[in-house]
């Protein structure tokens, strides 16, 4: 049984490393409300080995990696199940990952370990968090946007650095300072936002100070796909650095984009159920207005840095691009967002798109079936799905071929 008599505030909460920087910033957001949160351990071969001892083999790679990380925590010398909690995101719909919380709870129940497994959402009233839930929601959003921006700045700088390792060093220091700004307790949101902006402004200057040669002819490669696999460097075999090895610059769909999609879906559901003029819709609009305000304050720091890799003003721009191929009314989730964002990249100067998905992922399978038509109707724009199953098979040959296609496309189609 899952013992909830000990509250979350008296436990150590582990956040899955969907992205390294995202988990670090979200852990800091939890610390801002008094929860001792930290990212789960970094993944390695032992992660999957631990998970596969208790899984059937039908689970997707993200679930195996997340569970394996949790099991690694149980091997730490100071592990105390009664004072440990794991965050396990969940979702509705066909994605298998959304159905794995009961499995995870069963595994720990079978071990007779009363850890807390929580998935705080608006649908359960954020019951695991308590009275500071709304503070966490806003701070968490600021953490998501800030970590997205820091990652993006890092990825568009690192391929051009003259001294390998400079960008890594600046990124680590900037992330540490960002987490310090996010985690301060009992800080008014306006003041926390100001502190985040100040840290990111300093990070921007630090990245600009890195010796770099921006005259190098690089290929901008858009990255879409399943959200965990595309961000988790262990799951995708450090694909970003492989792309850079072949003269590419990664432009990845960020986490905030997915958050906006879920909120827009909430608004659409209210309209479909006749609640266009309701208190629920009013609350939805107010929440979105606050989110837009905070996002704009943070992203404005980088308006000059990101001018060649812009993001849409509204998530519906992506959904409309997807509509001729995968309309949101008949499809949903990552397949719609991946399709729309791939076309966004096409219209904004990318040389190609890589879709990163776990092996047998339905979202990847559906988009892979449609991409050939998309490519044919868009000047043979190169799009390639890379599947990952945890086996460390080399991606070098396939990636090298794709990057050559992207180079040919850029030479033939991208105007100076």
Helices and strands as residue ranges (DSSP letters): G 8-10, E 12-15, H 20-31, E 36-39, H 45-52, H 61-73, G 81-83, E 84-87, G 96-99, H 101-110, E 116-118, G 122-124, H 133-158, H 166-182, H 189-208, E 219-225, H 227-231, H 239-245, E 248-252, H 255-272, H 279-299, G 300-302, H 315-322, H 334-347, E 352-358, H 362-376, E 383-388, H 396-413
